[in-house]
C-alpha cells in the first residue's frame, strides 16, 4: 500500500462522505434499519449516529481498511448499541446464511472490485424476510453526464480507492437476486453532476 492510499485517501474519503448533502441522505435511510444489522463498508462510522437505538439488536460493521477503522473508533465507542467490526472486504462476509435482518450499504457499492460477488454474499446472509437498505451514487440518466462519467472513471478509480462513477446501482442490485420495491433518485446539490447522482431505497430477496 502506497503512502497516498495509506495516509491521504482515508482522510479524503472521510471528508467527502461527511458532506452536508450526503449526511442528509444518510438521515433518510439509516433509521429504517432494524434487528440484526450488517453495514457493508462501515468507513469512518458516519452512519452510526443515525441508527434508531431501540431498533438495533446487533450491528456488524464490515470494513477492510485499518485506517478507516481507526478513524471510526470514536463513533463506535459513542454508539449506544453493540458494534462488532469485521475487518474483511464485502466479498467475504463471515456470517451464517439467513442470519441478518437488515443490510445497510451507503456509498460503498461504487468501490467494491467484485461487486456482484459482494451482492451475492449479501443475498446469502440476508433473511428471506429481510431488507437491504441502500444509498449510493452512480450512473446519471443524462447522456452527456454519463459520457463524462465513463471517460473519467478509469482515472477516478485510481484517485478514489477504486470508486466507479458510472455503475448502474439498481441494475446491479436486481441482477444479483433482489427486487426493489422502493427506489428514489436524483442529483445532490453541493457536488458536480458527474459525482452526485444518487439512488436510494430498499431491496428484498426475490
N, C-alpha and C positions, 0 to 999 in steps of 0.2 A: 504494500500500500504506500503510495507516494505521500509527500508532505501535504499537498493540496487536499487529497482525499481524506487524510487523517485529521488535519487541523483546521483547514479552511472550510471545506464543504459542509461538515456538520453544522457549523455556525451559520453559514449562508442558508441552509435548509431551515434551521430553527427560526431565523429571522423571516424568511419568506412565508413559512407556514403559520407565523403569528400575526400576519396582516389582519387588519380590522375586517375586511370583507370575508376572508377565509374563516375568521373567528365567528362571524355571523352565520356562515354556512354550517359550522360545527354545532352551533346552538340549535339549528333546525333539526339535525338528525341524531345527535348523540343521546339526548334524553329519551329517545324511543327504545333504547336497548334495555333488555331485562333478563333476569335469570343468570345462567352461566354464560358469560360473555367472553368471546375471543376477539381481541383487537389485533388486526394484521397491520404491522408497521406502527408500533407504539410511538416511535420517533422521540421527540422531546417531551411527550406527555401532554400535548396541547388539548387533547380530548378529555383528560381526566376530570377537570373541574365541572364538566357539563353532564356527566352521568348523574342520574337520579339515585342517590344512595339507597333509598328504600326499595328500589327495583333491582339492585345488584346483589346476586348471591355470591358470585365469584367472578373475578376478571383476570384473564390471562392476557399479557401483552407480548406479542411476538415482535422481536426487534434484533436483527443480526449485527447491528453496528454497536461496538463497545463504546464509541464516542457518543452516540446518540443516547445510549442507556445511561451514561454518566450525566448528560445534560438533563435527562428525565428524572433523575433520582429525587430532586426536590419535590416535583409534582407527585411522584409515587409516595413519598413519605407523608405528604399532606392529604392524600386521598382518604376518605372516611370509610373505605372498604378495602378488602384484601386485594393486592395486585401481585400476581406472580409473573415475573418476567421470564420469557423463553428466548434464549439467545440463538435462534435458528432462523433461516430465511423462510419466506412464505411457502415455498415448495415442500417444506419439511415440518409439518405440524405434529408435535409429539403428543397428540391426544387420541382417545379412542373414537371409533366410529360412532356417529349419532350421539355425541356427548355434550354438544353445545346448543344453547337456546338462541343465541344471537351472535352473529359475526359482524363486527364493525370494521369497515375499511374506508379510510379517508385519505385521499391524496397519496395513495400507495400503489395502486394498480399500474400507474404510469411508469414505475421504476423496476418492477419485478421482471427479471430476464425471461423466465419461463412462466409467463402469466397464465397460460392455460393449465399448466401443471399445478400452479398455486390455487387456481379456482377449483380445479378438480379435488384438491385436498380439502379446501374449504367445504365443498359439497359433501365430502366424505364425513367430516366431523360434525356437520350441522344436523340436528334432529330433523326428521321429516316435517315436524310442525314448526320448525324454527324459521328465522328470517336473517337474511344478510342485508344490513343497512349500509348504504354506500353514499359517498360524496367524492367525486373525482373530476379532475379536468381532463379534457380530451379533444377529439376531432370536432372542429367547428362545422356548422351546417353551411356556412357561406363558402362558396367555391374558391374565391380569391384568398380568403384567410386560410383555408385548408391547404391550398397550394404552398403558401408560405410555411405552414406547419410542416409539410412534407419536406421542403427544402432545408429547413433549419434543424429538423430532428437529429440528423447524424452529428452535428456539432453540439447541439444542446445536450445530447446524451453524454458526451464527454465532459461537459461543464457541470451537468446537473446530476451526476451519480446514476446515470442510466435512464433518466427521465425522458419519456416519449411525449411529444406534444400532440401526436396525431392518432392516438389509439381510439378505436370505436368502443367505448366503455360498455354501453348497453348490448352491443353485438357480442362482445367477448363474454359477458355475463350469461347471456341466453345460450350461446354456443356451448357453454360448459355445463349445461344441465339445469339452469334456473329459468323461471319465468318472472317477469317484473310487473306486478300489479299496480305499482305506483312509481311514476317517473316524472321529474321536472328537469328543466334545462334552461340555461341562459348564461350570458356573459356577466362577469363581475365588473364592478365599476372602476376599481382602482388599479387595473393592470392592463397591459396591451392585449388586444383581442386574440392574438396567437397563443397567449398563455392562459387565458381566463375563461374559456367556455367550460362551464360546469354541468355535470349530470348528478342528480341526487334523487334518492328514493329508497325503495327496498325491494328485495327479491326473495323468492322462496323456491325450494326444490320442486322440479317437475315430477 
